[in-house]
Amino acid sequence: MQREGEFVHEKVRKIQTHKNILYGFVVLLIIVQISSFVIMNGNLEKIKSQMSEQNKAINASLISYVDKGLDGERVATQQGFMDVAQRLNKQEESFSKELTVLKSGQGDFSSVVNDVVKSVVSVGTDKSAGSGFFVSSDGYVVTNEHVISGAQRVQVLTSDQEVLNAVIVGTDKVRDIALLKVSGSFTPISFADSDELQVGRKVIAIGNPYGLSFTVTEGIISALKREGPNGNAEYLQTDVSLNPGNSGGPLIEGTGKLVGVNNFKIGEADNIGFALESNSAKKVVNTLANSTIIP
């Protein structure tokens, strides 16, 4: 009976030992699983974090790409509107020029005169009087040298009836040109290419004959390359009525551009006047200014 009890006790002990081993194994397995879970969870968090950063980068790239695309579309659209506006402006300018030429061809210089008269001045000195015109927006004025010769005081009267004191910048007695300067901002006259002129073209003179400021007379170009008092063949002959006071004033074609500077007439002859052609006048003025004020 004692042996049988010992056998049973030994068997129970072994079973308990096996249970303890099994429990230990189970606990160890649970610890391993928990550790694995913790490690995997940490790795998952890292992966999620990396994926989140990658997604942010991708989204930023997409947004940047879309924004650039939209900006490109906006720029392209704006440029398209600007191109259209520029073309319309050019067409409007072209139409206005064609209308002006058409009206001048029919003998109507009203629109031309309204524009050009802003560039014309009357020139008065303590010796004589004449005419002139602005050749730059900053107040350079051209007239004849004989108009201001020997003067102690020179003034100009604008189309707005403003009287301004003028300074003599320089003179060219050979071509009878004087360059003056006044203070302010003004509308300059545009120069035509006198080499492209033809006999018979209609022209007008704007000046100050006998003190009658801003008087307009009309005629045609009678001849080209006439020889002047200086011996140079650089004068336009016209049948425009020129009188004392017209000297130094502009001779204008139908588009409103200057073709010559009115200079002199032959004695008491009717309607035989002369103007220094625009190309020669431009060279003289730029030389006197020591700068290209007339392009």
C-alpha positions as CSV (number, residue, x, y, z in Angstrom):
1,M,0.0,0.0,0.0
2,Q,2.9,2.3,0.8
3,R,4.5,1.7,-2.6
4,E,1.3,2.2,-4.3
5,G,0.9,5.5,-2.5
6,E,4.4,6.5,-3.4
7,F,3.8,5.6,-7.0
8,V,0.6,7.7,-7.1
9,H,2.4,10.5,-5.4
10,E,5.3,10.3,-7.9
11,K,2.8,10.2,-10.8
12,V,1.0,13.3,-9.4
13,R,4.3,15.1,-9.0
14,K,5.3,14.3,-12.6
15,I,1.9,15.5,-13.8
16,Q,2.3,18.7,-11.9
17,T,5.8,19.2,-13.2
18,H,4.5,18.7,-16.8
19,K,1.7,21.2,-16.1
20,N,4.2,23.7,-14.7
21,I,6.4,23.2,-17.8
22,L,3.3,23.6,-20.0
23,Y,2.2,26.7,-18.1
24,G,5.7,28.1,-18.5
25,F,5.7,27.4,-22.2
26,V,2.3,29.0,-22.6
27,V,3.4,32.0,-20.7
28,L,6.6,32.2,-22.8
29,L,4.5,31.9,-25.9
30,I,2.2,34.7,-24.7
31,I,5.2,36.9,-24.0
32,V,6.7,36.2,-27.4
33,Q,3.4,37.0,-29.1
34,I,2.9,40.2,-27.1
35,S,6.5,41.2,-27.9
36,S,5.9,40.4,-31.6
37,F,2.7,42.4,-31.5
38,V,4.5,45.3,-29.9
39,I,7.3,45.2,-32.4
40,M,4.9,44.8,-35.4
41,N,2.8,47.7,-34.1
42,G,5.9,49.9,-33.9
43,N,6.9,48.9,-37.4
44,L,3.3,49.6,-38.6
45,E,3.4,53.0,-37.0
46,K,6.7,53.7,-38.7
47,I,5.3,52.4,-42.0
48,K,2.2,54.5,-41.6
49,S,4.3,57.6,-40.7
50,Q,6.5,57.0,-43.8
51,M,3.4,56.5,-46.0
52,S,1.9,59.7,-44.6
53,E,5.0,61.7,-45.4
54,Q,5.1,60.2,-48.9
55,N,1.4,61.0,-49.4
56,K,2.0,64.6,-48.3
57,A,4.9,64.9,-50.7
58,I,2.8,63.4,-53.5
59,N,-0.1,65.7,-52.7
60,A,2.2,68.8,-52.6
61,S,3.7,67.8,-56.0
62,L,0.2,67.4,-57.5
63,I,-1.0,70.7,-56.0
64,S,2.1,72.4,-57.3
65,Y,1.6,70.8,-60.7
66,V,-2.0,71.8,-60.9
67,D,-1.3,75.3,-59.7
68,K,1.4,75.7,-62.3
69,G,-1.0,74.4,-64.9
70,L,-3.7,76.8,-63.7
71,D,-1.2,79.6,-63.6
72,G,-0.1,78.7,-67.1
73,E,-3.7,78.7,-68.3
74,R,-4.4,82.1,-66.6
75,V,-1.2,83.6,-68.1
76,A,-2.1,82.2,-71.5
77,T,-5.6,83.5,-71.2
78,Q,-4.4,87.0,-70.1
79,Q,-1.8,87.0,-72.8
80,G,-4.5,86.1,-75.3
81,F,-6.7,89.0,-74.1
82,M,-3.7,91.4,-74.3
83,D,-2.8,90.3,-77.9
84,V,-6.4,90.8,-78.9
85,A,-6.5,94.2,-77.3
86,Q,-3.3,95.2,-79.0
87,R,-4.6,94.1,-82.4
88,L,-7.8,96.1,-81.8
89,N,-5.8,99.2,-80.8
90,K,-3.6,98.8,-84.0
91,Q,-6.7,98.4,-86.1
92,E,-8.3,101.5,-84.5
93,E,-5.1,103.5,-85.0
94,S,-4.9,102.3,-88.6
95,F,-8.5,103.1,-89.2
96,S,-8.1,106.6,-87.7
97,K,-5.1,107.2,-89.9
98,E,-6.9,106.0,-93.0
99,L,-9.9,108.3,-92.1
100,T,-7.6,111.2,-91.6
101,V,-5.9,110.6,-94.9
102,L,-9.3,110.2,-96.6
103,K,-10.6,113.5,-95.1
104,S,-7.4,115.3,-96.1
105,G,-7.6,113.9,-99.6
106,Q,-11.0,115.5,-99.8
107,G,-9.6,118.8,-98.6
108,D,-10.8,118.5,-95.0
109,F,-7.8,119.1,-92.7
110,S,-9.9,119.8,-89.6
111,S,-8.9,116.6,-87.7
112,V,-5.3,117.1,-88.6
113,V,-5.3,120.7,-87.5
114,N,-7.0,119.9,-84.2
115,D,-4.1,117.5,-83.4
116,V,-1.2,119.4,-84.8
117,V,-2.1,122.8,-83.4
118,K,-1.2,121.5,-79.9
119,S,2.4,121.3,-81.1
120,V,2.6,124.8,-82.7
121,V,3.6,128.0,-80.9
122,S,3.9,131.7,-81.7
123,V,7.4,133.1,-81.1
124,G,7.8,136.6,-79.9
125,T,11.0,138.6,-79.2
126,D,11.9,142.2,-78.5
127,K,13.0,142.4,-82.1
128,S,10.4,140.4,-84.2
129,A,7.8,137.7,-84.3
130,G,7.4,134.3,-86.0
131,S,6.3,130.8,-85.5
132,G,7.6,127.5,-84.1
133,F,6.7,124.0,-83.0
134,F,7.6,121.5,-80.3
135,V,9.9,118.7,-81.3
136,S,10.1,116.9,-77.9
137,S,7.8,116.4,-74.9
138,D,10.2,118.2,-72.6
139,G,10.0,121.6,-74.3
140,Y,12.4,121.8,-77.2
141,V,11.1,124.3,-79.8
142,V,12.2,124.8,-83.4
143,T,11.9,128.2,-85.3
144,N,13.9,130.1,-87.8
145,E,17.2,131.7,-86.8
146,H,16.3,135.1,-88.2
147,V,13.2,135.2,-86.0
148,I,15.3,135.3,-82.8
149,S,18.5,136.9,-84.2
150,G,19.7,139.7,-82.0
151,A,16.9,139.3,-79.4
152,Q,17.4,139.9,-75.8
153,R,14.2,138.2,-74.7
154,V,12.4,135.3,-76.4
155,Q,8.9,134.0,-75.4
156,V,6.5,131.5,-76.9
157,L,2.7,131.4,-76.9
158,T,1.2,127.9,-76.8
159,S,-2.2,126.9,-78.2
160,D,-3.5,127.0,-74.6
161,Q,-2.6,130.7,-74.5
162,E,0.2,130.2,-72.1
163,V,3.2,132.5,-72.4
164,L,6.6,130.9,-71.6
165,N,10.1,132.3,-71.4
166,A,12.4,130.6,-73.8
167,V,16.2,129.9,-73.7
168,I,18.2,129.8,-77.0
169,V,19.9,126.4,-77.1
170,G,21.7,126.9,-80.5
171,T,21.4,128.3,-84.0
172,D,22.3,127.4,-87.5
173,K,22.5,130.5,-89.7
174,V,23.3,128.4,-92.9
175,R,19.9,126.6,-92.7
176,D,18.2,129.4,-90.7
177,I,17.2,127.1,-87.8
178,A,17.1,127.9,-84.1
179,L,16.5,125.6,-81.2
180,L,14.8,126.9,-78.1
181,K,13.9,125.4,-74.8
182,V,11.0,126.1,-72.4
183,S,10.0,124.4,-69.2
184,G,7.0,122.0,-69.1
185,S,5.5,119.0,-70.8
186,F,4.2,119.3,-74.3
187,T,3.0,117.4,-77.4
188,P,5.8,117.1,-80.0
189,I,5.2,117.1,-83.7
190,S,6.1,114.0,-85.8
191,F,8.5,114.2,-88.7
192,A,7.8,112.6,-92.1
193,D,10.5,111.3,-94.4
194,S,10.9,114.1,-97.0
195,D,12.6,111.7,-99.4
196,E,9.2,110.0,-99.9
197,L,7.4,113.2,-100.9
198,Q,5.8,113.8,-104.3
199,V,4.9,116.9,-106.2
200,G,1.2,117.7,-106.0
201,R,0.8,116.4,-102.4
202,K,-1.5,118.6,-100.3
203,V,0.1,120.4,-97.4
204,I,-0.9,123.1,-94.9
205,A,1.1,125.7,-93.0
206,I,0.2,126.7,-89.4
207,G,1.7,129.9,-88.1
208,N,1.5,133.5,-86.9
209,P,1.2,135.7,-90.0
210,Y,1.0,139.4,-89.1
211,G,0.5,138.4,-85.5
212,L,-2.6,136.3,-86.2
213,S,-1.7,133.3,-84.1
214,F,-2.4,129.7,-85.3
215,T,-3.6,130.7,-88.8
216,V,-3.9,127.8,-91.2
217,T,-3.3,128.0,-95.0
218,E,-3.5,125.3,-97.6
219,G,-1.7,124.4,-100.8
220,I,0.4,121.7,-102.5
221,I,4.0,120.9,-103.0
222,S,5.0,122.6,-106.2
223,A,8.6,121.2,-106.5
224,L,11.2,119.2,-104.6
225,K,14.9,119.8,-103.9
226,R,14.9,123.5,-104.7
227,E,18.1,125.4,-104.1
228,G,17.9,127.8,-101.2
229,P,19.9,130.9,-100.2
230,N,22.6,128.6,-98.7
231,G,23.2,127.0,-102.1
232,N,21.9,123.6,-100.9
233,A,19.1,121.8,-102.8
234,E,17.1,120.9,-99.7
235,Y,13.9,123.1,-99.9
236,L,10.3,122.3,-100.8
237,Q,8.6,124.8,-103.1
238,T,4.9,125.2,-102.2
239,D,2.0,127.4,-103.3
240,V,0.9,127.8,-99.6
241,S,0.3,131.4,-98.7
242,L,3.2,132.5,-96.5
243,N,3.4,135.9,-94.9
244,P,5.6,137.7,-92.3
245,G,5.1,135.7,-89.1
246,N,4.9,132.3,-90.8
247,S,8.7,131.9,-90.6
248,G,9.7,129.0,-88.5
249,G,6.3,127.3,-88.5
250,P,5.5,123.8,-89.6
251,L,4.5,122.6,-93.1
252,I,2.2,119.6,-92.6
253,E,1.1,116.8,-94.8
254,G,-2.3,115.1,-94.7
255,T,-1.4,112.6,-92.0
256,G,-0.3,115.4,-89.6
257,K,3.4,114.9,-90.0
258,L,5.9,117.6,-90.6
259,V,7.4,117.7,-94.1
260,G,9.2,121.0,-93.8
261,V,10.0,124.2,-91.8
262,N,8.5,127.3,-93.5
263,N,11.4,129.6,-94.3
264,F,11.0,132.3,-97.0
265,K,9.2,133.4,-100.1
266,I,10.2,135.1,-103.3
267,G,9.8,138.9,-103.0
268,E,6.3,140.0,-103.8
269,A,5.4,136.9,-105.8
270,D,2.1,135.2,-105.0
271,N,2.2,131.7,-103.6
272,I,5.8,130.9,-104.1
273,G,7.1,129.8,-100.8
274,F,9.9,127.6,-99.5
275,A,10.4,125.2,-96.6
276,L,13.5,123.4,-95.4
277,E,12.7,119.7,-95.9
278,S,12.1,117.6,-92.8
279,N,15.1,115.3,-93.2
280,S,17.6,118.3,-93.3
281,A,15.8,120.0,-90.4
282,K,16.0,116.8,-88.3
283,K,19.8,116.6,-88.7
284,V,20.3,120.3,-87.8
285,V,18.1,120.1,-84.7
286,N,19.8,116.9,-83.4
287,T,23.2,118.5,-84.0
288,L,22.2,121.7,-82.1
289,A,20.8,119.6,-79.2
290,N,23.9,117.4,-79.2
291,S,21.4,114.6,-78.8
292,T,18.9,112.6,-80.8
293,I,15.7,114.4,-79.7
294,I,14.1,113.8,-83.0
295,P,14.3,110.0,-83.8
